[in-house]
Amino acid sequence: MNMPESVRTELAALAGKSEDNIDFSDIPATTEQDWRDAVRFKFHQPLRNIRARPPLTPPVPEGGPDGPSGFVRFATAIERCRFELARSDF
């Protein structure tokens, strides 16, 4: 994280103290009024809904002398898409 050295020094000093030894006198105490309009999980971003599916397996070409059947080609294409999605930052 990019922050000034003075902030790093102050944070390091605070991290070394117990909470009882930190001076909070310049910070106003919170009241019930402060929390009246609070919204729980306002900034929470849930993971996208992922349905259960078989584990990722490498595509395996199967079929007769003419190559894989239409279903195998379709399943292989789906597996390739799943591999790409798993590798991406999606």
Gaussian input, Z-matrix of N, CA and C with variables (Angstrom, degrees):
# hf/3-21g

backbone

0 1
 N
 C     1     B1
 C     2     B2     1     A1
 N     3     B3     2     A2     1     D1
 C     4     B4     3     A3     2     D2
 C     5     B5     4     A4     3     D3
 N     6     B6     5     A5     4     D4
 C     7     B7     6     A6     5     D5
 C     8     B8     7     A7     6     D6
 N     9     B9     8     A8     7     D7
 C    10    B10     9     A9     8     D8
 C    11    B11    10    A10     9     D9
 N    12    B12    11    A11    10    D10
 C    13    B13    12    A12    11    D11
 C    14    B14    13    A13    12    D12
 N    15    B15    14    A14    13    D13
 C    16    B16    15    A15    14    D14
 C    17    B17    16    A16    15    D15
 N    18    B18    17    A17    16    D16
 C    19    B19    18    A18    17    D17
 C    20    B20    19    A19    18    D18
 N    21    B21    20    A20    19    D19
 C    22    B22    21    A21    20    D20
 C    23    B23    22    A22    21    D21
 N    24    B24    23    A23    22    D22
 C    25    B25    24    A24    23    D23
 C    26    B26    25    A25    24    D24
 N    27    B27    26    A26    25    D25
 C    28    B28    27    A27    26    D26
 C    29    B29    28    A28    27    D27
 N    30    B30    29    A29    28    D28
 C    31    B31    30    A30    29    D29
 C    32    B32    31    A31    30    D30
 N    33    B33    32    A32    31    D31
 C    34    B34    33    A33    32    D32
 C    35    B35    34    A34    33    D33
 N    36    B36    35    A35    34    D34
 C    37    B37    36    A36    35    D35
 C    38    B38    37    A37    36    D36
 N    39    B39    38    A38    37    D37
 C    40    B40    39    A39    38    D38
 C    41    B41    40    A40    39    D39
 N    42    B42    41    A41    40    D40
 C    43    B43    42    A42    41    D41
 C    44    B44    43    A43    42    D42
 N    45    B45    44    A44    43    D43
 C    46    B46    45    A45    44    D44
 C    47    B47    46    A46    45    D45
 N    48    B48    47    A47    46    D46
 C    49    B49    48    A48    47    D47
 C    50    B50    49    A49    48    D48
 N    51    B51    50    A50    49    D49
 C    52    B52    51    A51    50    D50
 C    53    B53    52    A52    51    D51
 N    54    B54    53    A53    52    D52
 C    55    B55    54    A54    53    D53
 C    56    B56    55    A55    54    D54
 N    57    B57    56    A56    55    D55
 C    58    B58    57    A57    56    D56
 C    59    B59    58    A58    57    D57
 N    60    B60    59    A59    58    D58
 C    61    B61    60    A60    59    D59
 C    62    B62    61    A61    60    D60
 N    63    B63    62    A62    61    D61
 C    64    B64    63    A63    62    D62
 C    65    B65    64    A64    63    D63
 N    66    B66    65    A65    64    D64
 C    67    B67    66    A66    65    D65
 C    68    B68    67    A67    66    D66
 N    69    B69    68    A68    67    D67
 C    70    B70    69    A69    68    D68
 C    71    B71    70    A70    69    D69
 N    72    B72    71    A71    70    D70
 C    73    B73    72    A72    71    D71
 C    74    B74    73    A73    72    D72
 N    75    B75    74    A74    73    D73
 C    76    B76    75    A75    74    D74
 C    77    B77    76    A76    75    D75
 N    78    B78    77    A77    76    D76
 C    79    B79    78    A78    77    D77
 C    80    B80    79    A79    78    D78
 N    81    B81    80    A80    79    D79
 C    82    B82    81    A81    80    D80
 C    83    B83    82    A82    81    D81
 N    84    B84    83    A83    82    D82
 C    85    B85    84    A84    83    D83
 C    86    B86    85    A85    84    D84
 N    87    B87    86    A86    85    D85
 C    88    B88    87    A87    86    D86
 C    89    B89    88    A88    87    D87
 N    90    B90    89    A89    88    D88
 C    91    B91    90    A90    89    D89
 C    92    B92    91    A91    90    D90
 N    93    B93    92    A92    91    D91
 C    94    B94    93    A93    92    D92
 C    95    B95    94    A94    93    D93
 N    96    B96    95    A95    94    D94
 C    97    B97    96    A96    95    D95
 C    98    B98    97    A97    96    D96
 N    99    B99    98    A98    97    D97
 C   100   B100    99    A99    98    D98
 C   101   B101   100   A100    99    D99
 N   102   B102   101   A101   100   D100
 C   103   B103   102   A102   101   D101
 C   104   B104   103   A103   102   D102
 N   105   B105   104   A104   103   D103
 C   106   B106   105   A105   104   D104
 C   107   B107   106   A106   105   D105
 N   108   B108   107   A107   106   D106
 C   109   B109   108   A108   107   D107
 C   110   B110   109   A109   108   D108
 N   111   B111   110   A110   109   D109
 C   112   B112   111   A111   110   D110
 C   113   B113   112   A112   111   D111
 N   114   B114   113   A113   112   D112
 C   115   B115   114   A114   113   D113
 C   116   B116   115   A115   114   D114
 N   117   B117   116   A116   115   D115
 C   118   B118   117   A117   116   D116
 C   119   B119   118   A118   117   D117
 N   120   B120   119   A119   118   D118
 C   121   B121   120   A120   119   D119
 C   122   B122   121   A121   120   D120
 N   123   B123   122   A122   121   D121
 C   124   B124   123   A123   122   D122
 C   125   B125   124   A124   123   D123
 N   126   B126   125   A125   124   D124
 C   127   B127   126   A126   125   D125
 C   128   B128   127   A127   126   D126
 N   129   B129   128   A128   127   D127
 C   130   B130   129   A129   128   D128
 C   131   B131   130   A130   129   D129
 N   132   B132   131   A131   130   D130
 C   133   B133   132   A132   131   D131
 C   134   B134   133   A133   132   D132
 N   135   B135   134   A134   133   D133
 C   136   B136   135   A135   134   D134
 C   137   B137   136   A136   135   D135
 N   138   B138   137   A137   136   D136
 C   139   B139   138   A138   137   D137
 C   140   B140   139   A139   138   D138
 N   141   B141   140   A140   139   D139
 C   142   B142   141   A141   140   D140
 C   143   B143   142   A142   141   D141
 N   144   B144   143   A143   142   D142
 C   145   B145   144   A144   143   D143
 C   146   B146   145   A145   144   D144
 N   147   B147   146   A146   145   D145
 C   148   B148   147   A147   146   D146
 C   149   B149   148   A148   147   D147
 N   150   B150   149   A149   148   D148
 C   151   B151   150   A150   149   D149
 C   152   B152   151   A151   150   D150
 N   153   B153   152   A152   151   D151
 C   154   B154   153   A153   152   D152
 C   155   B155   154   A154   153   D153
 N   156   B156   155   A155   154   D154
 C   157   B157   156   A156   155   D155
 C   158   B158   157   A157   156   D156
 N   159   B159   158   A158   157   D157
 C   160   B160   159   A159   158   D158
 C   161   B161   160   A160   159   D159
 N   162   B162   161   A161   160   D160
 C   163   B163   162   A162   161   D161
 C   164   B164   163   A163   162   D162
 N   165   B165   164   A164   163   D163
 C   166   B166   165   A165   164   D164
 C   167   B167   166   A166   165   D165
 N   168   B168   167   A167   166   D166
 C   169   B169   168   A168   167   D167
 C   170   B170   169   A169   168   D168
 N   171   B171   170   A170   169   D169
 C   172   B172   171   A171   170   D170
 C   173   B173   172   A172   171   D171
 N   174   B174   173   A173   172   D172
 C   175   B175   174   A174   173   D173
 C   176   B176   175   A175   174   D174
 N   177   B177   176   A176   175   D175
 C   178   B178   177   A177   176   D176
 C   179   B179   178   A178   177   D177
 N   180   B180   179   A179   178   D178
 C   181   B181   180   A180   179   D179
 C   182   B182   181   A181   180   D180
 N   183   B183   182   A182   181   D181
 C   184   B184   183   A183   182   D182
 C   185   B185   184   A184   183   D183
 N   186   B186   185   A185   184   D184
 C   187   B187   186   A186   185   D185
 C   188   B188   187   A187   186   D186
 N   189   B189   188   A188   187   D187
 C   190   B190   189   A189   188   D188
 C   191   B191   190   A190   189   D189
 N   192   B192   191   A191   190   D190
 C   193   B193   192   A192   191   D191
 C   194   B194   193   A193   192   D192
 N   195   B195   194   A194   193   D193
 C   196   B196   195   A195   194   D194
 C   197   B197   196   A196   195   D195
 N   198   B198   197   A197   196   D196
 C   199   B199   198   A198   197   D197
 C   200   B200   199   A199   198   D198
 N   201   B201   200   A200   199   D199
 C   202   B202   201   A201   200   D200
 C   203   B203   202   A202   201   D201
 N   204   B204   203   A203   202   D202
 C   205   B205   204   A204   203   D203
 C   206   B206   205   A205   204   D204
 N   207   B207   206   A206   205   D205
 C   208   B208   207   A207   206   D206
 C   209   B209   208   A208   207   D207
 N   210   B210   209   A209   208   D208
 C   211   B211   210   A210   209   D209
 C   212   B212   211   A211   210   D210
 N   213   B213   212   A212   211   D211
 C   214   B214   213   A213   212   D212
 C   215   B215   214   A214   213   D213
 N   216   B216   215   A215   214   D214
 C   217   B217   216   A216   215   D215
 C   218   B218   217   A217   216   D216
 N   219   B219   218   A218   217   D217
 C   220   B220   219   A219   218   D218
 C   221   B221   220   A220   219   D219
 N   222   B222   221   A221   220   D220
 C   223   B223   222   A222   221   D221
 C   224   B224   223   A223   222   D222
 N   225   B225   224   A224   223   D223
 C   226   B226   225   A225   224   D224
 C   227   B227   226   A226   225   D225
 N   228   B228   227   A227   226   D226
 C   229   B229   228   A228   227   D227
 C   230   B230   229   A229   228   D228
 N   231   B231   230   A230   229   D229
 C   232   B232   231   A231   230   D230
 C   233   B233   232   A232   231   D231
 N   234   B234   233   A233   232   D232
 C   235   B235   234   A234   233   D233
 C   236   B236   235   A235   234   D234
 N   237   B237   236   A236   235   D235
 C   238   B238   237   A237   236   D236
 C   239   B239   238   A238   237   D237
 N   240   B240   239   A239   238   D238
 C   241   B241   240   A240   239   D239
 C   242   B242   241   A241   240   D240
 N   243   B243   242   A242   241   D241
 C   244   B244   243   A243   242   D242
 C   245   B245   244   A244   243   D243
 N   246   B246   245   A245   244   D244
 C   247   B247   246   A246   245   D245
 C   248   B248   247   A247   246   D246
 N   249   B249   248   A248   247   D247
 C   250   B250   249   A249   248   D248
 C   251   B251   250   A250   249   D249
 N   252   B252   251   A251   250   D250
 C   253   B253   252   A252   251   D251
 C   254   B254   253   A253   252   D252
 N   255   B255   254   A254   253   D253
 C   256   B256   255   A255   254   D254
 C   257   B257   256   A256   255   D255
 N   258   B258   257   A257   256   D256
 C   259   B259   258   A258   257   D257
 C   260   B260   259   A259   258   D258
 N   261   B261   260   A260   259   D259
 C   262   B262   261   A261   260   D260
 C   263   B263   262   A262   261   D261
 N   264   B264   263   A263   262   D262
 C   265   B265   264   A264   263   D263
 C   266   B266   265   A265   264   D264
 N   267   B267   266   A266   265   D265
 C   268   B268   267   A267   266   D266
 C   269   B269   268   A268   267   D267

   B1=1.4485
   B2=1.5212
   B3=1.3039
   B4=1.4568
   B5=1.5240
   B6=1.3457
   B7=1.4581
   B8=1.5180
   B9=1.3283
   B10=1.4635
   B11=1.5283
   B12=1.2937
   B13=1.4683
   B14=1.5261
   B15=1.3457
   B16=1.4654
   B17=1.5373
   B18=1.3331
   B19=1.4663
   B20=1.5212
   B21=1.3116
   B22=1.4779
   B23=1.5278
   B24=1.3251
   B25=1.4635
   B26=1.5261
   B27=1.3234
   B28=1.4652
   B29=1.5262
   B30=1.3280
   B31=1.4644
   B32=1.5256
   B33=1.3222
   B34=1.4619
   B35=1.5256
   B36=1.3441
   B37=1.4603
   B38=1.5305
   B39=1.3481
   B40=1.4585
   B41=1.5245
   B42=1.3106
   B43=1.4697
   B44=1.5214
   B45=1.3272
   B46=1.4551
   B47=1.5115
   B48=1.3318
   B49=1.4628
   B50=1.5250
   B51=1.3339
   B52=1.4621
   B53=1.5204
   B54=1.3219
   B55=1.4619
   B56=1.5289
   B57=1.3287
   B58=1.4647
   B59=1.5206
   B60=1.3287
   B61=1.4672
   B62=1.5306
   B63=1.3246
   B64=1.4675
   B65=1.5240
   B66=1.3124
   B67=1.4675
   B68=1.5251
   B69=1.3321
   B70=1.4627
   B71=1.5238
   B72=1.3293
   B73=1.4651
   B74=1.5264
   B75=1.3308
   B76=1.4619
   B77=1.5271
   B78=1.3215
   B79=1.4619
   B80=1.5221
   B81=1.3260
   B82=1.4698
   B83=1.5305
   B84=1.3098
   B85=1.4603
   B86=1.5254
   B87=1.3212
   B88=1.4604
   B89=1.5230
   B90=1.3052
   B91=1.4646
   B92=1.5269
   B93=1.3228
   B94=1.4656
   B95=1.5288
   B96=1.3270
   B97=1.4620
   B98=1.5302
   B99=1.3471
   B100=1.4672
   B101=1.5237
   B102=1.3233
   B103=1.4610
   B104=1.5237
   B105=1.3295
   B106=1.4636
   B107=1.5268
   B108=1.3311
   B109=1.4653
   B110=1.5248
   B111=1.3197
   B112=1.4659
   B113=1.5240
   B114=1.3136
   B115=1.4618
   B116=1.5209
   B117=1.2972
   B118=1.4646
   B119=1.5248
   B120=1.3096
   B121=1.4658
   B122=1.5327
   B123=1.3291
   B124=1.4604
   B125=1.5322
   B126=1.3167
   B127=1.4588
   B128=1.5263
   B129=1.3183
   B130=1.4624
   B131=1.5238
   B132=1.3171
   B133=1.4568
   B134=1.5240
   B135=1.3252
   B136=1.4627
   B137=1.5215
   B138=1.3090
   B139=1.4613
   B140=1.5159
   B141=1.3078
   B142=1.4623
   B143=1.5225
   B144=1.2929
   B145=1.4545
   B146=1.5288
   B147=1.3087
   B148=1.4611
   B149=1.5256
   B150=1.3142
   B151=1.4572
   B152=1.5244
   B153=1.3180
   B154=1.4589
   B155=1.5206
   B156=1.3053
   B157=1.4522
   B158=1.5226
   B159=1.2971
   B160=1.4603
   B161=1.5251
   B162=1.3112
   B163=1.4627
   B164=1.5264
   B165=1.3369
   B166=1.4613
   B167=1.5274
   B168=1.2936
   B169=1.4579
   B170=1.5164
   B171=1.3072
   B172=1.4623
   B173=1.5144
   B174=1.3210
   B175=1.4566
   B176=1.5316
   B177=1.3181
   B178=1.4666
   B179=1.5199
   B180=1.3274
   B181=1.4668
   B182=1.5206
   B183=1.3105
   B184=1.4606
   B185=1.5263
   B186=1.2779
   B187=1.4576
   B188=1.5072
   B189=1.3070
   B190=1.4565
   B191=1.5177
   B192=1.3224
   B193=1.4664
   B194=1.5263
   B195=1.3390
   B196=1.4618
   B197=1.5318
   B198=1.3008
   B199=1.4658
   B200=1.5211
   B201=1.3120
   B202=1.4627
   B203=1.5252
   B204=1.3275
   B205=1.4675
   B206=1.5243
   B207=1.3297
   B208=1.4562
   B209=1.5155
   B210=1.3486
   B211=1.4518
   B212=1.5158
   B213=1.3165
   B214=1.4598
   B215=1.5255
   B216=1.3317
   B217=1.4728
   B218=1.5211
   B219=1.3327
   B220=1.4601
   B221=1.5276
   B222=1.3194
   B223=1.4645
   B224=1.5321
   B225=1.3254
   B226=1.4629
   B227=1.5196
   B228=1.3321
   B229=1.4657
   B230=1.5237
   B231=1.3178
   B232=1.4666
   B233=1.5256
   B234=1.3326
   B235=1.4649
   B236=1.5289
   B237=1.3299
   B238=1.4695
   B239=1.5231
   B240=1.3346
   B241=1.4711
   B242=1.5215
   B243=1.3207
   B244=1.4692
   B245=1.5216
   B246=1.3229
   B247=1.4607
   B248=1.5284
   B249=1.3239
   B250=1.4671
   B251=1.5229
   B252=1.3406
   B253=1.4608
   B254=1.5201
   B255=1.3197
   B256=1.4707
   B257=1.5186
   B258=1.3245
   B259=1.4674
   B260=1.5203
   B261=1.3287
   B262=1.4680
   B263=1.5268
   B264=1.3280
   B265=1.4618
   B266=1.5073
   B267=1.3201
   B268=1.4595
   B269=1.4847
   A1=108.30
   A2=117.20
   A3=122.10
   A4=108.96
   A5=116.70
   A6=120.76
   A7=108.88
   A8=117.07
   A9=120.26
   A10=111.39
   A11=115.19
   A12=121.28
   A13=111.18
   A14=117.35
   A15=120.01
   A16=111.04
   A17=116.43
   A18=120.46
   A19=109.93
   A20=116.71
   A21=120.52
   A22=110.67
   A23=116.04
   A24=120.44
   A25=110.45
   A26=116.59
   A27=120.18
   A28=111.49
   A29=117.10
   A30=120.18
   A31=111.72
   A32=116.25
   A33=119.75
   A34=110.53
   A35=117.32
   A36=120.78
   A37=110.64
   A38=116.99
   A39=120.06
   A40=111.76
   A41=116.92
   A42=120.54
   A43=111.00
   A44=116.80
   A45=120.50
   A46=113.64
   A47=119.04
   A48=122.20
   A49=110.51
   A50=115.12
   A51=118.85
   A52=107.44
   A53=116.73
   A54=120.35
   A55=111.56
   A56=117.64
   A57=121.11
   A58=112.24
   A59=117.40
   A60=121.39
   A61=113.52
   A62=118.64
   A63=121.76
   A64=108.63
   A65=116.45
   A66=122.32
   A67=109.67
   A68=115.68
   A69=122.18
   A70=111.41
   A71=118.60
   A72=121.19
   A73=113.12
   A74=118.52
   A75=120.00
   A76=112.56
   A77=116.81
   A78=121.59
   A79=107.88
   A80=119.01
   A81=119.59
   A82=110.91
   A83=115.38
   A84=120.60
   A85=109.20
   A86=117.17
   A87=120.38
   A88=109.29
   A89=115.15
   A90=121.52
   A91=108.90
   A92=114.81
   A93=119.35
   A94=110.80
   A95=117.06
   A96=121.96
   A97=111.36
   A98=115.87
   A99=119.98
   A100=111.68
   A101=117.10
   A102=121.78
   A103=112.46
   A104=118.36
   A105=121.95
   A106=112.04
   A107=117.53
   A108=121.07
   A109=113.07
   A110=116.20
   A111=119.21
   A112=110.25
   A113=116.03
   A114=121.90
   A115=107.83
   A116=115.56
   A117=120.34
   A118=109.64
   A119=116.94
   A120=124.88
   A121=112.69
   A122=118.00
   A123=121.25
   A124=111.80
   A125=117.14
   A126=120.46
   A127=112.23
   A128=117.28
   A129=120.89
   A130=109.38
   A131=116.34
   A132=121.28
   A133=108.16
   A134=116.75
   A135=118.91
   A136=111.11
   A137=114.34
   A138=119.72
   A139=108.58
   A140=114.96
   A141=117.93
   A142=109.43
   A143=115.55
   A144=121.64
   A145=109.15
   A146=115.87
   A147=120.87
   A148=107.75
   A149=116.42
   A150=120.43
   A151=110.00
   A152=114.98
   A153=119.55
   A154=108.94
   A155=115.81
   A156=120.35
   A157=108.54
   A158=117.49
   A159=119.14
   A160=110.59
   A161=117.69
   A162=120.02
   A163=111.44
   A164=115.03
   A165=119.50
   A166=109.53
   A167=115.02
   A168=120.37
   A169=107.58
   A170=117.52
   A171=117.95
   A172=110.63
   A173=117.26
   A174=119.33
   A175=111.66
   A176=115.46
   A177=120.85
   A178=108.12
   A179=117.76
   A180=118.69
   A181=110.40
   A182=115.32
   A183=120.41
   A184=108.16
   A185=116.29
   A186=118.86
   A187=111.35
   A188=113.27
   A189=119.94
   A190=111.59
   A191=116.77
   A192=121.19
   A193=113.27
   A194=116.96
   A195=120.32
   A196=112.37
   A197=117.05
   A198=120.11
   A199=110.94
   A200=115.47
   A201=119.29
   A202=112.12
   A203=114.73
   A204=120.04
   A205=109.46
   A206=116.64
   A207=120.99
   A208=112.42
   A209=117.54
   A210=120.12
   A211=111.11
   A212=117.58
   A213=120.92
   A214=109.92
   A215=117.26
   A216=119.46
   A217=110.44
   A218=116.74
   A219=121.54
   A220=110.68
   A221=117.43
   A222=121.34
   A223=110.53
   A224=116.97
   A225=120.61
   A226=110.61
   A227=117.46
   A228=120.43
   A229=110.71
   A230=117.29
   A231=120.48
   A232=109.93
   A233=117.05
   A234=120.05
   A235=110.94
   A236=117.11
   A237=119.65
   A238=110.84
   A239=116.95
   A240=120.28
   A241=110.82
   A242=116.56
   A243=119.66
   A244=110.74
   A245=117.97
   A246=121.10
   A247=110.22
   A248=116.29
   A249=120.34
   A250=110.72
   A251=117.06
   A252=119.41
   A253=111.56
   A254=116.80
   A255=119.93
   A256=111.31
   A257=117.60
   A258=120.59
   A259=112.80
   A260=117.82
   A261=120.31
   A262=110.32
   A263=116.25
   A264=122.56
   A265=111.23
   A266=118.14
   A267=123.56
   A268=111.46
   D1=139.31
   D2=-176.86
   D3=-92.90
   D4=107.33
   D5=177.86
   D6=-144.35
   D7=155.23
   D8=-178.85
   D9=-61.81
   D10=152.36
   D11=-179.27
   D12=-61.64
   D13=-33.90
   D14=179.83
   D15=-63.45
   D16=-37.36
   D17=178.14
   D18=-69.28
   D19=-40.95
   D20=177.68
   D21=-59.79
   D22=-42.97
   D23=-179.16
   D24=-64.72
   D25=-43.57
   D26=179.84
   D27=-65.02
   D28=-41.73
   D29=178.39
   D30=-65.11
   D31=-39.15
   D32=177.90
   D33=-64.09
   D34=-39.62
   D35=178.51
   D36=-65.67
   D37=-41.47
   D38=178.99
   D39=-67.16
   D40=-36.42
   D41=-179.71
   D42=-64.58
   D43=-29.06
   D44=-179.21
   D45=-81.38
   D46=-9.61
   D47=-178.66
   D48=-97.98
   D49=154.69
   D50=171.89
   D51=-81.72
   D52=161.18
   D53=-176.45
   D54=-63.11
   D55=-29.14
   D56=178.83
   D57=-67.89
   D58=-24.17
   D59=-176.94
   D60=-95.59
   D61=2.19
   D62=179.73
   D63=-93.28
   D64=131.62
   D65=-178.83
   D66=-83.02
   D67=111.36
   D68=178.48
   D69=-103.46
   D70=13.17
   D71=-172.62
   D72=-65.52
   D73=-24.23
   D74=-179.23
   D75=-88.42
   D76=2.13
   D77=179.34
   D78=-109.44
   D79=123.88
   D80=179.63
   D81=-66.73
   D82=145.85
   D83=178.15
   D84=-70.18
   D85=147.27
   D86=177.69
   D87=-83.70
   D88=150.61
   D89=179.76
   D90=-124.24
   D91=174.15
   D92=176.27
   D93=-60.78
   D94=-34.58
   D95=179.43
   D96=-61.66
   D97=-37.44
   D98=179.14
   D99=-62.62
   D100=-32.98
   D101=-175.22
   D102=-96.35
   D103=1.41
   D104=-175.76
   D105=-58.94
   D106=-43.40
   D107=-176.75
   D108=-97.38
   D109=12.87
   D110=-179.45
   D111=-65.72
   D112=143.14
   D113=179.25
   D114=-118.66
   D115=122.21
   D116=-179.94
   D117=-70.66
   D118=135.04
   D119=177.85
   D120=61.13
   D121=32.68
   D122=-178.13
   D123=-59.16
   D124=-40.31
   D125=-176.30
   D126=-104.28
   D127=8.66
   D128=-179.53
   D129=-73.27
   D130=130.48
   D131=176.82
   D132=-116.26
   D133=100.65
   D134=-176.71
   D135=-65.88
   D136=153.83
   D137=175.38
   D138=-64.44
   D139=148.83
   D140=179.04
   D141=-65.36
   D142=151.08
   D143=-177.35
   D144=-69.98
   D145=116.69
   D146=-178.79
   D147=-114.19
   D148=120.32
   D149=178.53
   D150=-77.00
   D151=151.92
   D152=177.63
   D153=-63.75
   D154=138.49
   D155=-179.30
   D156=-150.66
   D157=163.01
   D158=-179.28
   D159=-62.81
   D160=155.21
   D161=-179.95
   D162=-63.09
   D163=155.16
   D164=177.97
   D165=-67.53
   D166=129.46
   D167=176.84
   D168=-131.32
   D169=148.16
   D170=178.47
   D171=-65.37
   D172=142.38
   D173=179.70
   D174=-62.96
   D175=136.49
   D176=-179.13
   D177=-119.75
   D178=112.39
   D179=177.47
   D180=-70.88
   D181=129.57
   D182=177.81
   D183=-131.56
   D184=168.79
   D185=175.26
   D186=137.75
   D187=-171.72
   D188=-176.82
   D189=-89.23
   D190=-157.17
   D191=-177.09
   D192=-66.59
   D193=-20.00
   D194=179.55
   D195=-89.77
   D196=3.51
   D197=-179.11
   D198=101.40
   D199=-171.22
   D200=-175.24
   D201=-67.08
   D202=152.66
   D203=177.65
   D204=-73.45
   D205=171.86
   D206=-179.93
   D207=-59.43
   D208=-40.97
   D209=-179.80
   D210=-65.06
   D211=-42.27
   D212=-179.70
   D213=-64.68
   D214=-40.36
   D215=176.66
   D216=-62.31
   D217=-41.77
   D218=178.20
   D219=-62.90
   D220=-47.57
   D221=-179.52
   D222=-63.63
   D223=-38.70
   D224=178.58
   D225=-64.84
   D226=-39.93
   D227=178.20
   D228=-64.07
   D229=-40.05
   D230=178.14
   D231=-64.42
   D232=-43.97
   D233=179.78
   D234=-61.56
   D235=-40.55
   D236=178.26
   D237=-62.20
   D238=-41.40
   D239=177.44
   D240=-62.89
   D241=-41.57
   D242=179.33
   D243=-64.86
   D244=-38.89
   D245=177.34
   D246=-62.07
   D247=-43.76
   D248=-179.25
   D249=-64.65
   D250=-41.49
   D251=177.57
   D252=-65.40
   D253=-38.69
   D254=179.51
   D255=-65.72
   D256=-32.75
   D257=-179.77
   D258=-82.25
   D259=-20.98
   D260=-175.32
   D261=-83.68
   D262=173.40
   D263=178.68
   D264=-92.52
   D265=23.73
   D266=-176.11
   D267=-62.46

